[in-house]
Amino acid sequence: QVQLVESGGGLVQAGGSLRLSCVASGRTLRSYAMGWFRQAPGKEREFVAAISWGYGTTYVADSVKGRFTISKDDTKNTMYLQMDSLKSEDTATYYCAADLRTASVMATMAPPPDWWGQGTQVTVSS
């Protein structure tokens, strides 16, 4: 069992930045992949970015590539999502997730990750 707690969401103007954090507890993360997903009202949940905790390999969705950066701090068991040049279409609830499958599998959401955080709201005003 992995417990995940997100923070860092909020209201920001278009073009601005936010950094989301996800603190993980309950397991040693070396064998896990962790990632960020988002869900806008009326839309399906979609993949944003993933990272292999042991190798540091990252995957980023094309829709946010060049604007969002995923990273981790092993000493704090914390994953981050730095979001720059935010657009109104980035408005969504952002979820942290963890899974024992690889980060490349996590990026496909097939199957969806096993563990999820409660989500944090990001609202980008235009």
C-alpha positions in Angstrom: 0.0 0.0 0.0 1.3 3.4 -0.9 -0.2 6.7 0.4 0.0 9.7 -1.8 -0.7 13.3 -0.8 -0.7 16.1 -3.4 -0.3 19.8 -2.8 0.5 23.0 -4.6 -2.6 23.6 -6.7 -4.3 26.9 -7.0 -5.4 29.8 -9.2 -2.9 31.3 -11.6 -3.1 33.5 -14.7 -2.4 32.2 -18.1 1.4 32.3 -18.7 2.1 31.8 -15.1 3.7 28.9 -13.2 2.8 26.4 -10.4 4.7 23.6 -8.8 2.8 20.5 -7.6 4.2 18.2 -5.0 3.3 14.6 -4.1 4.6 13.0 -1.0 4.6 9.2 -0.9 4.7 7.0 2.1 4.2 3.4 3.0 6.7 1.7 0.8 10.3 2.0 -0.5 9.8 3.6 -3.9 12.8 2.2 -5.8 10.7 -0.3 -7.7 7.8 2.1 -8.4 6.8 4.4 -11.2 5.1 7.6 -10.2 3.2 10.0 -12.3 0.8 12.9 -12.7 -2.6 12.7 -14.3 -5.3 15.3 -14.8 -9.0 15.4 -15.3 -11.0 18.4 -16.5 -14.8 18.6 -16.0 -16.6 16.4 -18.4 -13.4 14.8 -19.7 -11.6 11.6 -19.1 -8.6 11.4 -16.9 -5.4 11.8 -19.0 -1.7 11.1 -18.5 0.5 14.1 -17.9 4.0 12.8 -16.9 5.6 9.8 -15.3 9.0 9.0 -13.7 10.7 5.8 -12.9 11.8 6.1 -9.3 14.7 3.8 -9.5 16.2 5.0 -12.9 14.8 8.5 -13.2 13.5 7.9 -16.7 10.7 10.4 -17.5 7.8 10.4 -19.9 5.8 13.6 -20.7 2.6 14.0 -22.7 2.9 15.8 -25.9 0.3 18.3 -24.8 2.6 19.6 -22.0 6.0 18.8 -23.4 8.4 21.8 -23.1 6.1 23.4 -20.5 5.9 20.8 -17.7 8.8 19.1 -15.9 8.5 16.1 -13.7 11.2 15.4 -11.0 11.7 13.7 -7.7 13.6 14.1 -4.4 14.6 10.7 -3.1 15.5 12.1 0.3 12.0 13.5 0.8 10.0 10.7 -1.1 8.5 13.5 -3.0 7.6 14.0 -6.7 7.2 17.3 -8.3 5.5 18.7 -11.4 6.8 22.1 -12.4 4.2 23.7 -14.7 5.3 26.8 -16.7 3.6 28.8 -19.4 0.2 27.6 -18.2 -2.8 27.7 -20.5 -6.5 27.8 -19.7 -6.7 24.3 -21.1 -4.4 23.1 -18.3 -7.3 23.7 -15.9 -8.1 20.4 -14.2 -7.8 18.4 -11.0 -4.3 16.9 -11.0 -3.7 13.5 -9.4 -0.5 11.8 -8.3 -0.3 8.1 -8.9 2.0 5.2 -8.2 2.4 1.7 -9.6 4.8 -1.2 -9.6 4.6 -1.4 -13.4 7.0 0.7 -15.5 6.7 4.4 -16.2 6.2 3.6 -19.9 3.2 1.4 -19.0 1.9 4.1 -16.7 2.0 6.6 -19.6 -0.4 4.4 -21.5 -2.9 4.1 -18.6 -3.4 0.5 -19.7 -4.0 -0.5 -17.0 -4.4 2.6 -14.8 -2.1 2.9 -11.8 -2.9 1.1 -8.6 -2.5 3.9 -6.1 -3.9 7.5 -6.4 -3.8 10.6 -4.4 -6.9 12.7 -3.6 -6.1 15.3 -6.3 -5.3 19.0 -6.2 -7.2 21.7 -8.3 -5.3 23.8 -10.8 -7.2 26.7 -12.4 -5.7 28.8 -15.1 -7.5 32.1 -15.8 -7.2 33.6 -19.3 
